Amino acid sequence: MTQEEFKILFDKNFDAIRNYIYYRSGDEELATDIAQDSFMKVWEKDLLFDEKPLKSLLYKIASDLFISKYRRNKVAQKYLVKLEPSIDRYSPEEELQYKELKLKYEVALQELSEKQRVVFLMSRMEGLKYQEIADRLDLSVKAVEKRMTNALSYLRKALGR
């Protein structure tokens, strides 16, 4: 693979790989490091340029690196939702209700299986369609639909809705 082909691969896929790891880890710095390491491993392999298999390989390498890092450091997974209400628009009661709901949401999100959480966050945070999620994770659309249905059902129940 030439440097120009590698640059194209990197520019098209870096953010998606980083976001994929971020959704699994909740750590932006770790996600960026693993995404960079994944691209370095692909570069070192000096493979022929074929974008679709290389993209799948990047996801596989990133996933393997994350699992390895997770096991080595035994880091607890945390997911933060950055939705802070504007203080001047809400009463103290509304702020308290919001904080309680946010906490319930974060706990419920952590309690989802990793497979459901990844699909849910890719859909809701990145706005990806089920087909795009299926392509990125090398799954069928039906598998993505089932994971999303189960995630939404669990979240509704956990949030009392």
C-alpha positions in Angstrom: 0.0 0.0 0.0 1.4 3.4 -0.9 1.5 6.3 1.4 -1.3 8.1 -0.6 -3.5 5.0 -0.3 -2.8 4.8 3.4 -3.6 8.5 3.8 -7.0 7.9 2.1 -7.7 4.9 4.3 -6.8 6.9 7.4 -8.8 10.1 6.5 -11.9 8.0 5.7 -11.9 5.7 8.7 -9.9 7.2 11.7 -12.9 9.0 13.3 -15.2 6.0 13.0 -12.5 3.6 14.5 -11.9 6.1 17.3 -15.6 6.5 18.0 -16.1 2.7 18.0 -13.4 2.3 20.7 -14.7 5.4 22.6 -18.2 3.8 22.8 -16.7 0.7 24.2 -14.3 2.4 26.7 -15.7 5.8 27.5 -12.2 7.2 27.4 -11.4 9.6 24.5 -7.6 9.4 25.0 -7.6 5.6 25.1 -9.8 5.5 22.0 -7.4 7.9 20.1 -4.4 5.8 21.1 -6.0 2.5 20.0 -7.2 4.0 16.7 -3.7 5.2 16.0 -2.1 1.9 17.0 -4.6 0.1 14.7 -3.6 2.1 11.7 0.1 1.6 12.5 -0.4 -2.2 12.6 -2.1 -2.1 9.2 0.7 0.1 7.8 3.3 -2.3 9.2 1.6 -5.3 7.5 2.2 -3.6 4.1 -1.0 -5.1 2.6 -2.4 -4.5 -0.8 -4.9 -1.6 -0.9 -8.5 -2.9 -0.9 -10.6 -0.6 1.2 -13.4 -2.8 2.4 -11.2 -5.7 3.8 -8.8 -3.2 5.3 -11.7 -1.3 7.0 -12.9 -4.6 8.5 -9.3 -5.4 9.6 -9.0 -2.1 11.3 -12.2 -2.7 13.3 -10.9 -6.2 14.3 -7.4 -4.9 15.3 -9.0 -2.0 17.3 -11.3 -4.4 19.0 -8.5 -6.8 19.9 -6.3 -4.0 21.1 -9.1 -2.7 23.3 -9.8 -6.1 24.8 -6.1 -6.6 25.5 -5.7 -3.2 27.1 -8.9 -3.7 29.1 -7.7 -7.1 30.5 -4.2 -5.8 31.2 -5.3 -2.7 33.1 -8.7 -4.0 34.4 -10.1 -0.6 33.8 -13.8 -0.1 34.8 -15.9 1.1 31.9 -17.5 4.5 32.2 -19.8 6.3 29.8 -20.5 9.9 30.3 -23.3 11.7 28.7 -22.5 15.4 28.2 -25.9 16.9 28.4 -25.8 19.7 30.9 -28.9 21.8 31.3 -28.6 25.6 31.2 -28.8 26.7 34.9 -30.7 29.9 34.2 -33.6 28.1 32.5 -34.4 25.4 35.0 -35.8 25.5 38.5 -33.8 23.6 41.3 -36.5 20.9 41.1 -36.1 20.5 37.4 -32.3 20.3 37.8 -32.6 17.6 40.4 -35.0 15.6 38.3 -32.6 16.0 35.3 -29.6 14.8 37.4 -31.6 11.8 38.7 -32.7 10.9 35.2 -29.2 11.3 33.9 -27.8 9.1 36.6 -30.4 6.4 35.9 -29.5 6.6 32.2 -25.8 6.3 32.8 -26.3 3.3 35.1 -28.7 1.7 32.7 -26.3 2.3 29.8 -23.5 0.6 31.8 -25.8 -2.4 32.5 -26.5 -3.0 28.9 -24.4 -5.8 27.3 -21.4 -4.4 25.4 -22.9 -5.5 22.1 -26.1 -3.7 22.8 -24.4 -0.6 24.1 -22.1 -0.3 21.1 -25.0 -0.6 18.6 -27.1 1.9 20.7 -24.4 4.5 20.9 -23.4 4.2 17.2 -27.1 4.8 16.3 -27.8 7.5 18.8 -24.5 9.3 19.1 -23.3 9.1 15.5 -26.7 8.9 13.9 -25.8 5.8 11.9 -28.4 3.7 10.1 -28.7 0.1 10.9 -27.1 -0.9 7.6 -24.1 1.3 8.3 -23.7 -0.2 11.8 -24.0 -3.7 10.4 -21.3 -2.9 7.8 -18.9 -1.5 10.5 -19.4 -4.3 12.9 -19.6 -7.1 10.3 -23.1 -8.1 11.4 -26.4 -8.7 9.7 -29.0 -5.9 9.8 -31.3 -8.2 11.7 -28.6 -8.7 14.4 -28.3 -4.9 14.7 -32.1 -4.5 14.9 -32.4 -7.2 17.6 -29.6 -5.6 19.7 -31.2 -2.1 19.3 -34.6 -3.5 20.2 -33.3 -5.2 23.3 -31.3 -2.1 24.3 -34.3 0.3 23.9 -36.6 -2.1 25.8 -34.1 -2.3 28.7 -33.5 1.4 28.8 -37.3 2.1 28.8 -37.8 -0.3 31.7 -34.8 1.1 33.6 -35.9 4.7 33.2 -39.5 3.9 34.2 -41.1 4.8 30.9 
